[in-house]
């Protein structure tokens, strides 16, 4: 059996993938006395032994070359009350840190106040994938910041949304 390859329209591809709900994070680092960060929805766990996570970033990212030089990053998992933080860190060139409450993680990365949780990572590997890079980090420290009643900030069909139903165990 042979498959015929047809061109996939990038806008249709993006629209189709928009039907997959995802959480939002801000990837942060600190180098040369400068905090760095960007909003990232392409984040996921990779392994529990060793503890590995991954995010994808555009190859032409303004922030990632600085994070690569630092060799480390934090993943700030945003709460449903942080849509403004997500919007702010999605902008290039904005003064993202002027109004942002943050502390420093054990590895020296910025941890954004009000985040659900944070993971402190060393860069473990990096892989080219089309117009993006896949970055894998080894988790060195983590913190559960908020009580269990706080919900994650989700992105679905091009807009922010919340969990409608409570999940019971």
Buried (B, 14 or more C-beta within 10 A) or exposed (E): EEEEEEEEEEEEEEEEEBEEEBBBBBBBBBBEEEBBBBBBBBBEEBEEEEBBBBBBBEEEBEBBEBBBEBEBBBBBBBBBBBBEBBEBBBEEEEEBBEEBEBEEBEBEBBBBEBBBBBBBBEBBEEEEEEEBBBBBBBBBEBBEBBEEEBBBBBBEEEEBEEEEEEEEE
